[in-house]
Amino acid sequence: MLEFLTRQSLSLILLSYALIMVLLTDQLHSVMIVFGILCALWRVAVFTGRVALLNKLMTNIFTLICSALVITLVYQQGMLSILVHLVVLGFSLKFLELKSVRDVHFFVNTGFVLVALFLVFNQSMLMAGIAMVSTLLLLTILLSLHGKALANYQQFKLLSKMVLLSVPLAVVLFIVLPRLPSMWKMPLQNKATTGLSDSVSPGSIAELSQSSELAFRSSFDGKIPAAAMRYWRVLTLDQFDGKTWTQSSQLKYQEEQVKIGKGPIFNRGSLQYQSASTRKQSVPTKENSYQIIIEPHYKHYLPSLDFAKATAGRILLSDYSLRTLKPVFKRQAFSIDQFNQVERSLLSPQSLKQFLQLPSGGNPKTKAWIATQQASGLDSYSILEQLLAKFNQENFRYTLQPALLGEQQIDDFLFTSQAGFCVHYASTYLYVARALNVPARMVTGYLGGELDSDSEFLSVRQYDAHAWVEIWKNQQWQRVDPTAYVAPERVEQGIMQGLDDQSEFLSGQYLSIHRWQANPFLNQLRNAFAKADYLWAVWVINYDNEKQFKLLQNLLKGLPWLNLSILILLLLLSAASSLILWVFKPWQTEKVPTEDRLFNKLYQKSTQQHLAREKGQTIADYCQALSQFKIEEPQLLIDFAKLYNQIKFKPSLSATQRKTLLAELAELQKKINRQFRKSLDFHKNRNGSE
């Protein structure tokens, strides 16, 4: 079979295929990637003549077998994953039957679908830019296929015009078209979650703190709280087995209820506040409001400052943690109000027992230290203060690379290693508190966040993950952060400043721009990108009906006669008019070459003598015929034809040579026209005398 693809077209097809497969690597099974590579190599072998294309029957059988195998391979990952893999399968198998322009069209259109699917999972500004490059590459395939006669720079010029034309239209449509609800439900993918886990052991958050991935960004309507007050609550852990802190069955039950859309303790969308002393309902005071743009983590967690209020679409658990009704599977914006108090009810005996739970036996040195403090006459809360003073005054270190602990974790940390991360200090404090019969629980979330250069928003990353303790005191939960007594810089400035050895920060990630915060240029570049990405998330990813209405309302504020409907109509008409004008270009007339204009002037004079040009007659033949007409110098017409053909068809003429020859041609045309006029006057006078 004759190969219809050029080397350029096939190279572009392979390049676009490779780029799209790289973009979807996180969503695809490794077997699918290997299979796609084999299909691409097969098509290259077909192009070079080493193998032949499969016939239609073999291709169809192969497709059915591969589809069944793909479904078997990924069916446990959910419907969305199955759909993505099937589309990629078709994209890969298309290499086996690229034998016509129609097949290439199908390949390119499938590529557009896969780019759109990529944007479902990746919505950052950088990823959108890479998706745009993939789209342009697919369009270039079509240009190389249908514009073979065009040079590369001409294809690039045409592609640039297409993009420049489409961008204004896309912007107008993006701004004015209403945001309609989805007509179908996107199936969720069973994807591994990122971020905080519902179980914590010494070292687990330290591992998370080696990641610079963005967790969320936040902006405040009022004053931004100080760094030491930005404790972003996510999870509460109240069960300890001697090594790992997890959620008790009660909290797990609440989490399960969230998944089916129920508020287990506090009603969804409403919250009752009570004073601990009077037990009478009091009105809370709203202290601030803030917006969170959270990255997808495929769970219901919603970080919040104390204290949040449950509103529509959110649930507040009994531990004051916020949850969303639906898993956060895309970059999403939430508005949260911060209040100064929350319901404070007395703990039930069952709850009190849970917050005192400890495994039997173990950690004898810690228990002996507690007994010594009690023997000196100190009460439970004073002993806890002594523990914090011990952290602060003795040789304890804050590090991301602590030594491994043995079976007696609390003893090993408190009396041997004395080096650890936030979980080590929180876990030790929590253990001692419960041993002293003080109800306590661990809270995990994030601490601080980096303020941008213009103080407009905070960026909270995975390395800001943190753990602290809440103890039940004076009939309310009170926050205690043991890390603040070891490394106060961690609380006030950030994790990097809190480390004794700052080389531990993002160790091994030498290419991460966040590792080099001390470099002024890189830090400025990092802040600029963060701001651009924040604006992208606010005005593109989360551009909803409310933002659209406010934007258009501001545009219409100075034009009272212009309502929203008229504005949308005018914008659409403007976009359509621009498209029509660009396509038809009524201001442009076809440019006639100078040599043709000179011949047309000569021809107009000759037709006055009834010497019309016959169909198919060349300029040289026509001038030869005219030379038979009685003019003084017939050779002028022969010279005109020769000079015309030289200018018209000689490709090696320089601009200077062409200009000189055109001047000579114009002079010849004037001489010939003067002789035509003389001849015409002669015939008129002769006819008049007769």
Secondary structure, 3 states (H helix, E strand, C coil): CCCCCCHHHHHHHHHHHHHHHHHCHHHCCHHHHHHHHHHHHHHHHHHCCCCCCCCHHHHHHHHHHHHHHHHHHHHHHCHHHHHHHHHHHHHHHHHHHCCCHHHHHHHHHHHHHHHHHHHHHCCCHHHHHHHHHHHHHHHHHHHHHHCCCCCHHHHHHHHHHHHHHHHHHHHHHHHHCCCCCCCCCCCCCCCCCCCCCCEECCCHHHHHCCCCCEEEEEEECCCCCCHHHCEEEEEEECEECCCCEECCHHHHHHHHHHHCCCCCCCCCCCCCCECCCCCCECCCCEEEEEEEEECCCCCCEECECCCECCCCCEEECCCCCEEECCCCCCCEEEEEEEECCCCCCCCCHHHHHHCCCCCCCCCHHHHHHHHHHHHCCCCHHHHHHHHHHHHHHCCCEECCCCCCCCCCHHHHHHHHHCEECHHHHHHHHHHHHHHCCCCEEEEEEEECCEECCCCCCEEEEHHHEEEEEEEEECCEEEEECCHHHHCHHHHHCCHHHHCCCHHHCCCCCCCCHHHHCCCHHHHHHHHHHHHHHHHHHHHHHCCCHHHHHHHHHHHHCCCCCCCHHHHHHHHHHHHHHHHHHHHHCCCCCCCCCHHHHHHHHHHHHHHCCCCCCCCCCCHHHHHHHHCCCCCCCCHHHHHHHHHHHHHHHCCCCCHHHHHHHHHHHHHHHHHHHHHHHHHHHHHHHHHHHC
